Amino acid sequence: MGIAELTMNHAPTPNYPRFHLAFPVTDLGEARRFYGEFLGCAEGRSSDDWVDFDFFGHQIVAHRVAAHAMMDATSFVDGQNVPVRHFGIVTDRSTWDALAARFRAANVRFVIEPYVRFEGEPGEQATMFFLDPFGNALEFKAFADMSRLFATA
């Protein structure tokens, strides 16, 4: 079961603004296997150099680049070295739990293992990070209280 099936009731409504994110990959075939087959993202338009995917109702675009064009940086957050360049989705906790179980069953190598951070604080959230085949970091998170997504206190 792909992400689309796990989250189809959580996709943005047609009137909800969509984000667009372009990111580098070194092999479009591998990108299609990872984002299309493994994560279950429907493929949109494509060319010889890029491919669009439907990521929870948002548009992400994998652009083919040379290996030396990939980059890596981290930031220390809640005791973890979080990849600075990352993207992902915020979902409800039951979906997050199902995704964490699915990724563990698939032997995903996590950059940051699934855990709850900022426990007891306004921004309490379950989070996990892993890399796609090209070193792009993905974060999947769920807030204890979704209304606190942007809370500062």
N, CA and C atoms as an extended XYZ file, in Angstrom:
459
Properties=species:S:1:pos:R:3:atomname:S:1:resname:S:1:resid:I:1 pbc="F F F"
N         0.847       -1.177        0.000 N   MET     1
C         0.000        0.000        0.000 CA  MET     1
C         0.890        1.236        0.000 C   MET     1
N         0.607        2.169       -0.887 N   GLY     2
C         1.393        3.390       -0.995 CA  GLY     2
C         0.871        4.487       -0.087 C   GLY     2
N         1.611        5.574       -0.037 N   ILE     3
C         1.223        6.718        0.759 CA  ILE     3
C        -0.143        7.225        0.333 C   ILE     3
N        -0.401        7.233       -0.963 N   ALA     4
C        -1.680        7.756       -1.457 CA  ALA     4
C        -2.849        7.020       -0.819 C   ALA     4
N        -2.758        5.700       -0.709 N   GLU     5
C        -3.850        4.924       -0.109 CA  GLU     5
C        -3.966        5.186        1.386 C   GLU     5
N        -2.839        5.383        2.057 N   LEU     6
C        -2.866        5.622        3.494 CA  LEU     6
C        -3.409        7.004        3.828 C   LEU     6
N        -3.290        7.932        2.915 N   THR     7
C        -3.617        9.321        3.234 CA  THR     7
C        -4.661        9.933        2.318 C   THR     7
N        -5.359        9.148        1.518 N   MET     8
C        -6.266        9.745        0.556 CA  MET     8
C        -7.341       10.600        1.210 C   MET     8
N        -7.703       10.348        2.441 N   ASN     9
C        -8.686       11.188        3.111 CA  ASN     9
C        -8.062       12.441        3.718 C   ASN     9
N        -6.758       12.589        3.579 N   HIS    10
C        -6.067       13.713        4.191 CA  HIS    10
C        -5.469       14.653        3.155 C   HIS    10
N        -5.727       14.426        1.885 N   ALA    11
C        -5.195       15.295        0.838 CA  ALA    11
C        -5.872       16.656        0.918 C   ALA    11
N        -5.172       17.704        0.509 N   PRO    12
C        -5.776       19.039        0.526 CA  PRO    12
C        -7.043       19.078       -0.331 C   PRO    12
N        -7.980       19.917        0.066 N   THR    13
C        -9.185       20.100       -0.740 CA  THR    13
C        -8.810       20.846       -2.014 C   THR    13
N        -9.647       20.793       -3.050 N   PRO    14
C        -9.320       21.481       -4.303 CA  PRO    14
C        -9.021       22.973       -4.145 C   PRO    14
N        -9.572       23.616       -3.105 N   ASN    15
C        -9.342       25.043       -2.910 CA  ASN    15
C        -8.135       25.345       -2.038 C   ASN    15
N        -7.464       24.330       -1.560 N   TYR    16
C        -6.315       24.509       -0.685 CA  TYR    16
C        -5.082       24.831       -1.523 C   TYR    16
N        -4.287       25.840       -1.147 N   PRO    17
C        -3.070       26.133       -1.915 CA  PRO    17
C        -2.127       24.932       -1.910 C   PRO    17
N        -1.520       24.683       -3.030 N   ARG    18
C        -0.588       23.551       -3.161 CA  ARG    18
C         0.843       24.076       -3.149 C   ARG    18
N         1.747       23.299       -2.578 N   PHE    19
C         3.134       23.699       -2.719 CA  PHE    19
C         3.742       22.988       -3.912 C   PHE    19
N         4.788       23.578       -4.428 N   HIS    20
C         5.572       23.021       -5.530 CA  HIS    20
C         7.006       22.969       -5.035 C   HIS    20
N         7.624       21.828       -5.162 N   LEU    21
C         9.000       21.677       -4.727 CA  LEU    21
C         9.770       20.933       -5.800 C   LEU    21
N        10.866       21.497       -6.233 N   ALA    22
C        11.768       20.833       -7.171 CA  ALA    22
C        13.011       20.415       -6.398 C   ALA    22
N        13.528       19.229       -6.706 N   PHE    23
C        14.684       18.714       -5.986 CA  PHE    23
C        15.538       17.879       -6.928 C   PHE    23
N        16.831       17.751       -6.620 N   PRO    24
C        17.736       17.040       -7.512 CA  PRO    24
C        17.739       15.528       -7.305 C   PRO    24
N        17.884       14.798       -8.398 N   VAL    25
C        18.101       13.347       -8.391 CA  VAL    25
C        19.137       13.052       -9.468 C   VAL    25
N        19.766       11.911       -9.380 N   THR    26
C        20.759       11.562      -10.400 CA  THR    26
C        20.246       10.552      -11.403 C   THR    26
N        19.073        9.955      -11.153 N   ASP    27
C        18.540        8.914      -12.034 CA  ASP    27
C        17.012        8.958      -11.989 C   ASP    27
N        16.380        9.313      -13.096 N   LEU    28
C        14.920        9.430      -13.121 CA  LEU    28
C        14.223        8.077      -12.980 C   LEU    28
N        14.822        7.010      -13.500 N   GLY    29
C        14.233        5.678      -13.335 CA  GLY    29
C        14.159        5.288      -11.876 C   GLY    29
N        15.225        5.544      -11.156 N   GLU    30
C        15.242        5.254       -9.718 CA  GLU    30
C        14.264        6.165       -8.978 C   GLU    30
N        14.155        7.417       -9.415 N   ALA    31
C        13.181        8.335       -8.813 CA  ALA    31
C        11.763        7.797       -9.012 C   ALA    31
N        11.480        7.288      -10.202 N   ARG    32
C        10.154        6.716      -10.465 CA  ARG    32
C         9.895        5.489       -9.583 C   ARG    32
N        10.906        4.654       -9.396 N   ARG    33
C        10.734        3.485       -8.532 CA  ARG    33
C        10.472        3.906       -7.086 C   ARG    33
N        11.246        4.875       -6.597 N   PHE    34
C        11.110        5.292       -5.202 CA  PHE    34
C         9.825        6.074       -4.980 C   PHE    34
N         9.634        7.172       -5.696 N   TYR    35
C         8.466        8.022       -5.469 CA  TYR    35
C         7.182        7.413       -6.034 C   TYR    35
N         7.273        6.802       -7.200 N   GLY    36
C         6.091        6.213       -7.819 CA  GLY    36
C         5.705        4.875       -7.233 C   GLY    36
N         6.625        3.908       -7.276 N   GLU    37
C         6.302        2.555       -6.832 CA  GLU    37
C         6.339        2.399       -5.310 C   GLU    37
N         7.419        2.826       -4.662 N   PHE    38
C         7.548        2.609       -3.224 CA  PHE    38
C         6.619        3.519       -2.422 C   PHE    38
N         6.648        4.843       -2.701 N   LEU    39
C         5.811        5.761       -1.939 CA  LEU    39
C         4.391        5.863       -2.489 C   LEU    39
N         4.159        5.389       -3.702 N   GLY    40
C         2.811        5.388       -4.269 CA  GLY    40
C         2.350        6.728       -4.800 C   GLY    40
N         3.280        7.612       -5.163 N   CYS    41
C         2.929        8.922       -5.713 CA  CYS    41
C         2.625        8.783       -7.205 C   CYS    41
N         1.466        9.282       -7.624 N   ALA    42
C         1.109        9.240       -9.044 CA  ALA    42
C         2.048       10.144       -9.833 C   ALA    42
N         2.416        9.680      -11.019 N   GLU    43
C         3.297       10.471      -11.876 CA  GLU    43
C         2.468       11.418      -12.733 C   GLU    43
N         2.976       12.624      -12.891 N   GLY    44
C         2.342       13.618      -13.760 CA  GLY    44
C         3.146       13.775      -15.041 C   GLY    44
N         3.361       15.014      -15.429 N   ARG    45
C         4.126       15.288      -16.649 CA  ARG    45
C         5.590       14.935      -16.432 C   ARG    45
N         6.299       14.762      -17.545 N   SER    46
C         7.721       14.461      -17.443 CA  SER    46
C         8.426       14.811      -18.747 C   SER    46
N         9.739       14.808      -18.676 N   SER    47
C        10.582       14.984      -19.858 CA  SER    47
C        11.787       14.072      -19.673 C   SER    47
N        12.776       14.226      -20.512 N   ASP    48
C        14.005       13.436      -20.351 CA  ASP    48
C        14.813       13.893      -19.140 C   ASP    48
N        14.499       15.080      -18.606 N   ASP    49
C        15.291       15.652      -17.521 CA  ASP    49
C        14.550       15.837      -16.202 C   ASP    49
N        13.237       15.631      -16.160 N   TRP    50
C        12.483       15.824      -14.931 CA  TRP    50
C        11.186       15.020      -14.973 C   TRP    50
N        10.606       14.813      -13.785 N   VAL    51
C         9.316       14.123      -13.669 CA  VAL    51
C         8.547       14.705      -12.481 C   VAL    51
N         7.249       14.989      -12.703 N   ASP    52
C         6.352       15.478      -11.658 CA  ASP    52
C         5.733       14.298      -10.911 C   ASP    52
N         5.526       14.469       -9.598 N   PHE    53
C         4.807       13.478       -8.801 CA  PHE    53
C         3.753       14.188       -7.956 C   PHE    53
N         2.657       13.486       -7.683 N   ASP    54
C         1.604       13.954       -6.793 CA  ASP    54
C         1.961       13.480       -5.390 C   ASP    54
N         2.405       14.391       -4.546 N   PHE    55
C         2.831       14.093       -3.179 CA  PHE    55
C         1.792       14.666       -2.233 C   PHE    55
N         0.785       13.845       -1.862 N   PHE    56
C        -0.302       14.266       -0.975 CA  PHE    56
C        -1.066       15.450       -1.558 C   PHE    56
N        -1.249       15.469       -2.865 N   GLY    57
C        -1.959       16.570       -3.504 CA  GLY    57
C        -1.078       17.762       -3.814 C   GLY    57
N         0.201       17.644       -3.548 N   HIS    58
C         1.153       18.711       -3.842 CA  HIS    58
C         2.062       18.256       -4.976 C   HIS    58
N         2.652       19.212       -5.673 N   GLN    59
C         3.494       18.871       -6.819 CA  GLN    59
C         4.966       18.902       -6.429 C   GLN    59
N         5.609       17.749       -6.549 N   ILE    60
C         7.056       17.693       -6.390 CA  ILE    60
C         7.643       17.282       -7.732 C   ILE    60
N         8.828       17.803       -8.015 N   VAL    61
C         9.444       17.559       -9.315 CA  VAL    61
C        10.884       17.114       -9.119 C   VAL    61
N        11.180       15.913       -9.585 N   ALA    62
C        12.545       15.383       -9.540 CA  ALA    62
C        13.266       15.837      -10.806 C   ALA    62
N        14.355       16.592      -10.640 N   HIS    63
C        15.161       17.072      -11.762 CA  HIS    63
C        16.480       16.304      -11.798 C   HIS    63
N        16.801       15.738      -12.944 N   ARG    64
C        18.055       14.985      -13.095 CA  ARG    64
C        19.239       15.946      -13.122 C   ARG    64
N        20.223       15.678      -12.251 N   VAL    65
C        21.447       16.475      -12.186 CA  VAL    65
C        22.641       15.532      -12.062 C   VAL    65
N        23.818       16.065      -12.272 N   ALA    66
C        25.053       15.298      -12.076 CA  ALA    66
C        25.273       15.080      -10.577 C   ALA    66
N        25.940       13.989      -10.221 N   ALA    67
C        26.153       13.636       -8.814 CA  ALA    67
C        26.824       14.759       -8.022 C   ALA    67
N        27.759       15.472       -8.634 N   HIS    68
C        28.459       16.531       -7.899 CA  HIS    68
C        27.550       17.714       -7.563 C   HIS    68
N        26.359       17.779       -8.150 N   ALA    69
C        25.429       18.878       -7.880 CA  ALA    69
C        24.580       18.635       -6.627 C   ALA    69
N        24.649       17.436       -6.054 N   MET    70
C        23.899       17.136       -4.829 CA  MET    70
C        24.632       17.791       -3.652 C   MET    70
N        23.893       18.191       -2.582 N   MET    71
C        24.537       18.831       -1.433 CA  MET    71
C        24.019       18.267       -0.124 C   MET    71
N        24.783       18.516        0.971 N   ASP    72
C        24.424       17.978        2.276 CA  ASP    72
C        24.734       19.006        3.360 C   ASP    72
N        23.770       19.267        4.232 N   ALA    73
C        23.962       20.151        5.381 CA  ALA    73
C        22.972       19.719        6.455 C   ALA    73
N        23.350       19.891        7.739 N   THR    74
C        22.449       19.543        8.834 CA  THR    74
C        22.351       20.704        9.818 C   THR    74
N        21.307       20.663       10.645 N   SER    75
C        21.088       21.647       11.701 CA  SER    75
C        20.710       20.869       12.963 C   SER    75
N        21.251       21.275       14.103 N   PHE    76
C        20.997       20.561       15.347 CA  PHE    76
C        19.642       20.978       15.910 C   PHE    76
N        18.677       20.046       15.964 N   VAL    77
C        17.319       20.303       16.451 CA  VAL    77
C        16.937       19.184       17.414 C   VAL    77
N        16.556       19.556       18.610 N   ASP    78
C        16.096       18.587       19.599 CA  ASP    78
C        17.068       17.416       19.761 C   ASP    78
N        18.351       17.735       19.758 N   GLY    79
C        19.368       16.712       19.961 CA  GLY    79
C        19.666       15.846       18.744 C   GLY    79
N        19.145       16.223       17.585 N   GLN    80
C        19.338       15.446       16.352 CA  GLN    80
C        19.957       16.325       15.269 C   GLN    80
N        20.776       15.735       14.416 N   ASN    81
C        21.287       16.439       13.240 CA  ASN    81
C        20.270       16.289       12.120 C   ASN    81
N        19.419       17.300       11.984 N   VAL    82
C        18.339       17.283       11.001 CA  VAL    82
C        18.878       17.765        9.652 C   VAL    82
N        18.618       17.011        8.586 N   PRO    83
C        19.032       17.488        7.267 CA  PRO    83
C        18.344       18.821        6.959 C   PRO    83
N        19.125       19.847        6.626 N   VAL    84
C        18.555       21.165        6.361 CA  VAL    84
C        17.638       21.112        5.152 C   VAL    84
N        18.122       20.579        4.055 N   ARG    85
C        17.290       20.493        2.858 CA  ARG    85
C        16.462       19.225        2.957 C   ARG    85
N        15.179       19.409        3.256 N   HIS    86
C        14.277       18.270        3.340 CA  HIS    86
C        12.868       18.733        3.029 C   HIS    86
N        12.023       17.786        2.747 N   PHE    87
C        10.607       18.070        2.566 CA  PHE    87
C         9.842       16.875        3.067 C   PHE    87
N         8.541       17.045        3.221 N   GLY    88
C         7.740       15.946        3.729 CA  GLY    88
C         6.298       16.343        3.862 C   GLY    88
N         5.628       15.660        4.768 N   ILE    89
C         4.201       15.867        4.933 CA  ILE    89
C         3.860       15.806        6.415 C   ILE    89
N         2.845       16.569        6.804 N   VAL    90
C         2.304       16.505        8.155 CA  VAL    90
C         0.969       15.788        8.034 C   VAL    90
N         0.815       14.725        8.784 N   THR    91
C        -0.408       13.927        8.700 CA  THR    91
C        -0.929       13.644       10.109 C   THR    91
N        -2.025       12.939       10.207 N   ASP    92
C        -2.553       12.578       11.526 CA  ASP    92
C        -1.697       11.453       12.120 C   ASP    92
N        -1.817       11.255       13.407 N   ARG    93
C        -0.948       10.296       14.107 CA  ARG    93
C        -1.176        8.860       13.659 C   ARG    93
N        -2.419        8.455       13.424 N   SER    94
C        -2.647        7.065       13.024 CA  SER    94
C        -2.020        6.779       11.658 C   SER    94
N        -2.083        7.743       10.754 N   THR    95
C        -1.429        7.567        9.451 CA  THR    95
C         0.081        7.519        9.630 C   THR    95
N         0.612        8.401       10.480 N   TRP    96
C         2.050        8.419       10.741 CA  TRP    96
C         2.504        7.074       11.312 C   TRP    96
N         1.749        6.537       12.274 N   ASP    97
C         2.088        5.239       12.859 CA  ASP    97
C         2.098        4.143       11.787 C   ASP    97
N         1.110        4.164       10.893 N   ALA    98
C         1.044        3.169        9.816 CA  ALA    98
C         2.231        3.326        8.867 C   ALA    98
N         2.595        4.572        8.556 N   LEU    99
C         3.755        4.797        7.685 CA  LEU    99
C         5.038        4.326        8.358 C   LEU    99
N         5.211        4.646        9.636 N   ALA   100
C         6.407        4.217       10.368 CA  ALA   100
C         6.515        2.695       10.357 C   ALA   100
N         5.419        2.011       10.582 N   ALA   101
C         5.420        0.544       10.567 CA  ALA   101
C         5.762        0.022        9.170 C   ALA   101
N         5.182        0.646        8.155 N   ARG   102
C         5.458        0.230        6.768 CA  ARG   102
C         6.927        0.436        6.412 C   ARG   102
N         7.470        1.587        6.788 N   PHE   103
C         8.874        1.873        6.477 CA  PHE   103
C         9.803        0.939        7.245 C   PHE   103
N         9.481        0.657        8.504 N   ARG   104
C        10.306       -0.291        9.274 CA  ARG   104
C        10.257       -1.682        8.644 C   ARG   104
N         9.069       -2.104        8.220 N   ALA   105
C         8.913       -3.423        7.587 CA  ALA   105
C         9.696       -3.504        6.280 C   ALA   105
N         9.868       -2.368        5.619 N   ALA   106
C        10.623       -2.317        4.364 CA  ALA   106
C        12.118       -2.119        4.623 C   ALA   106
N        12.520       -2.148        5.911 N   ASN   107
C        13.921       -1.974        6.296 CA  ASN   107
C        14.509       -0.657        5.825 C   ASN   107
N        13.695        0.398        5.886 N   VAL   108
C        14.185        1.730        5.545 CA  VAL   108
C        15.296        2.095        6.522 C   VAL   108
N        16.350        2.670        6.002 N   ARG   109
C        17.462        3.135        6.842 CA  ARG   109
C        17.162        4.588        7.216 C   ARG   109
N        16.765        4.802        8.447 N   PHE   110
C        16.378        6.131        8.900 CA  PHE   110
C        17.589        7.003        9.191 C   PHE   110
N        17.483        8.280        8.833 N   VAL   111
C        18.458        9.286        9.267 CA  VAL   111
C        18.135        9.632       10.715 C   VAL   111
N        16.845        9.787       10.998 N   ILE   112
C        16.345        9.979       12.356 CA  ILE   112
C        15.196        8.992       12.530 C   ILE   112
N        15.390        8.048       13.441 N   GLU   113
C        14.380        7.016       13.701 CA  GLU   113
C        13.059        7.660       14.130 C   GLU   113
N        11.943        6.997       13.885 N   PRO   114
C        10.655        7.523       14.329 CA  PRO   114
C        10.641        7.729       15.853 C   PRO   114
N        10.244        8.927       16.272 N   TYR   115
C        10.132        9.237       17.691 CA  TYR   115
C         9.270       10.481       17.866 C   TYR   115
N         8.920       10.789       19.127 N   VAL   116
C         8.151       11.992       19.455 CA  VAL   116
C         9.112       13.026       20.012 C   VAL   116
N         9.080       14.212       19.417 N   ARG   117
C         9.946       15.287       19.918 CA  ARG   117
C         9.105       16.435       20.460 C   ARG   117
N         9.741       17.265       21.270 N   PHE   118
C         9.087       18.390       21.935 CA  PHE   118
C         7.906       17.898       22.782 C   PHE   118
N         8.082       16.715       23.380 N   GLU   119
C         7.003       16.112       24.156 CA  GLU   119
C         6.536       17.038       25.274 C   GLU   119
N         5.199       17.210       25.355 N   GLY   120
C         4.596       18.058       26.365 CA  GLY   120
C         4.617       19.541       26.026 C   GLY   120
N         5.236       19.919       24.909 N   GLU   121
C         5.296       21.320       24.481 CA  GLU   121
C         4.239       21.577       23.408 C   GLU   121
N         3.960       22.855       23.104 N   PRO   122
C         2.941       23.161       22.092 CA  PRO   122
C         3.201       22.511       20.731 C   PRO   122
N         4.430       22.342       20.368 N   GLY   123
C         4.753       21.762       19.064 CA  GLY   123
C         5.041       20.273       19.101 C   GLY   123
N         4.517       19.552       20.122 N   GLU   124
C         4.774       18.114       20.216 CA  GLU   124
C         4.425       17.430       18.903 C   GLU   124
N         5.348       16.604       18.428 N   GLN   125
C         5.153       15.949       17.144 CA  GLN   125
C         5.916       14.640       17.047 C   GLN   125
N         5.328       13.716       16.318 N   ALA   126
C         6.023       12.483       15.965 CA  ALA   126
C         6.740       12.771       14.652 C   ALA   126
N         7.975       12.318       14.515 N   THR   127
C         8.740       12.622       13.310 CA  THR   127
C         9.667       11.470       12.952 C   THR   127
N        10.025       11.415       11.697 N   MET   128
C        11.033       10.469       11.210 CA  MET   128
C        11.598       11.029        9.914 C   MET   128
N        12.863       10.754        9.689 N   PHE   129
C        13.552       11.194        8.481 CA  PHE   129
C        14.234       10.007        7.817 C   PHE   129
N        14.193        9.974        6.506 N   PHE   130
C        15.026        9.048        5.747 CA  PHE   130
C        15.331        9.665        4.403 C   PHE   130
N        16.294        9.077        3.708 N   LEU   131
C        16.746        9.615        2.429 CA  LEU   131
C        16.146        8.844        1.268 C   LEU   131
N        15.881        9.561        0.184 N   ASP   132
C        15.526        8.879       -1.055 CA  ASP   132
C        16.827        8.331       -1.655 C   ASP   132
N        16.779        7.623       -2.771 N   PRO   133
C        18.001        7.033       -3.330 CA  PRO   133
C        19.059        8.047       -3.765 C   PRO   133
N        18.729        9.345       -3.748 N   PHE   134
C        19.656       10.373       -4.218 CA  PHE   134
C        20.188       11.242       -3.093 C   PHE   134
N        19.837       10.909       -1.858 N   GLY   135
C        20.301       11.668       -0.715 CA  GLY   135
C        19.390       12.808       -0.307 C   GLY   135
N        18.225       12.952       -0.945 N   ASN   136
C        17.259       13.965       -0.533 CA  ASN   136
C        16.537       13.465        0.712 C   ASN   136
N        16.476       14.314        1.726 N   ALA   137
C        15.845       13.928        2.988 CA  ALA   137
C        14.344       14.184        2.954 C   ALA   137
N        13.586       13.198        3.420 N   LEU   138
C        12.135       13.314        3.556 CA  LEU   138
C        11.800       13.232        5.034 C   LEU   138
N        10.877       14.099        5.476 N   GLU   139
C        10.395       14.050        6.851 CA  GLU   139
C         8.903       13.765        6.831 C   GLU   139
N         8.493       12.845        7.668 N   PHE   140
C         7.082       12.539        7.867 CA  PHE   140
C         6.803       12.862        9.329 C   PHE   140
N         5.783       13.702        9.565 N   LYS   141
C         5.498       14.090       10.945 CA  LYS   141
C         4.008       14.137       11.204 C   LYS   141
N         3.661       14.057       12.482 N   ALA   142
C         2.280       14.162       12.933 CA  ALA   142
C         2.285       14.932       14.243 C   ALA   142
N         1.435       15.941       14.349 N   PHE   143
C         1.343       16.734       15.566 CA  PHE   143
C         0.340       16.105       16.524 C   PHE   143
N         0.638       16.208       17.816 N   ALA   144
C        -0.294       15.724       18.835 CA  ALA   144
C        -1.609       16.502       18.716 C   ALA   144
N        -1.508       17.785       18.366 N   ASP   145
C        -2.670       18.651       18.182 CA  ASP   145
C        -2.429       19.449       16.909 C   ASP   145
N        -3.093       19.067       15.813 N   MET   146
C        -2.841       19.682       14.517 CA  MET   146
C        -3.100       21.190       14.532 C   MET   146
N        -3.947       21.663       15.440 N   SER   147
C        -4.202       23.100       15.508 CA  SER   147
C        -2.970       23.856       16.015 C   SER   147
N        -1.988       23.143       16.539 N   ARG   148
C        -0.757       23.749       17.060 CA  ARG   148
C         0.381       23.696       16.038 C   ARG   148
N         0.076       23.422       14.781 N   LEU   149
C         1.096       23.305       13.737 CA  LEU   149
C         2.051       24.492       13.710 C   LEU   149
N         1.527       25.703       13.896 N   PHE   150
C         2.365       26.903       13.853 CA  PHE   150
C         2.478       27.587       15.210 C   PHE   150
N         2.151       26.875       16.280 N   ALA   151
C         2.163       27.464       17.622 CA  ALA   151
C         3.578       27.817       18.053 C   ALA   151
N         3.700       28.949       18.770 N   THR   152
C         4.996       29.368       19.296 CA  THR   152
C         5.060       29.216       20.807 C   THR   152
N         3.917       29.088       21.438 N   ALA   153
C         3.904       28.919       22.905 CA  ALA   153
C         2.669       28.170       23.329 C   ALA   153
